[in-house]
Amino acid sequence: MARNIRKTHDSAFKAKVALESIKGEKTLTQLSSEFGLHPNQIGQWRKQVLKALPDLFSNRRHNEDKEQEDLISELYRQIGQLKVEVDWLKKKSQMLL
């Protein structure tokens, strides 16, 4: 009994196929036979590209990255402050003994 092994494609290949599909110079059937893919797979990749395209030029992605960096730096600051407080408490508790 033969097992079907799924093929995995890298992002560059997916982008190339989706771009060819968006160009519209060839039909999905032609692209399917050219790249050895099912037409539905090409259609899905095309939809993903078209859905992500408007966000490519927006500032929202940049703002999300900046917010993430700000959060990380604030958390590291809090960790440092708590470490200093714990060290101080350890020192003071040893003095009481």
FIDOPA-505098 format. One record per residue (C-alpha): residue number from 1; x, y, z. Coordinates in steps of 0.25 Angstrom, whole numbers. Each point is the difference from the previous one (the first is absolute). Example, Ala and Ser with C-alpha at 12.3 -4.5 7.8 and 13.67 -1.06 7.14 Angstrom:
residues 2
1 49 -18 31
2 6 14 -2
end
This chain:
residues 97
1 0 0 0
2 6 13 -5
3 0 12 9
4 -3 14 -5
5 11 9 5
6 -3 15 0
7 9 9 -7
8 5 13 7
9 3 12 -8
10 8 12 4
11 -5 14 1
12 7 4 -12
13 -6 -10 -9
14 -14 3 6
15 2 15 -3
16 5 -3 -14
17 -12 -9 -3
18 -10 10 6
19 6 11 -8
20 -1 -7 -13
21 -15 -3 4
22 -2 15 3
23 6 4 -13
24 -11 -8 -8
25 8 -3 -12
26 -3 -15 2
27 -12 -7 5
28 1 -8 13
29 0 -13 -8
30 12 4 -7
31 7 5 13
32 -4 -13 6
33 7 -9 -10
34 12 9 -1
35 3 0 15
36 -6 -14 3
37 -11 6 10
38 -15 -2 1
39 -7 13 -5
40 -7 1 14
41 14 2 7
42 4 11 -10
43 -14 7 2
44 3 -1 15
45 14 6 -1
46 -6 11 -9
47 -11 3 10
48 11 1 12
49 8 9 -8
50 -11 10 -4
51 -5 0 14
52 14 3 6
53 3 11 -11
54 -7 12 6
55 7 -2 13
56 14 0 -6
57 0 15 -2
58 -7 4 13
59 6 5 12
60 -8 -9 9
61 10 -11 -1
62 12 10 4
63 -9 5 12
64 -2 -14 5
65 15 -3 -1
66 3 13 8
67 -11 -4 11
68 6 -14 1
69 14 6 2
70 -5 10 10
71 -7 -11 8
72 12 -8 0
73 9 11 5
74 -10 3 11
75 -1 -14 5
76 16 -1 0
77 0 13 9
78 -10 -6 9
79 8 -13 1
80 12 9 4
81 -7 7 10
82 -6 -12 7
83 14 -7 0
84 6 13 7
85 -12 -1 10
86 2 -15 3
87 15 2 2
88 -3 11 10
89 -10 -8 7
90 10 -12 1
91 10 9 6
92 -9 6 10
93 -6 -13 5
94 15 -5 2
95 2 12 9
96 -12 -3 9
97 6 -14 3
end
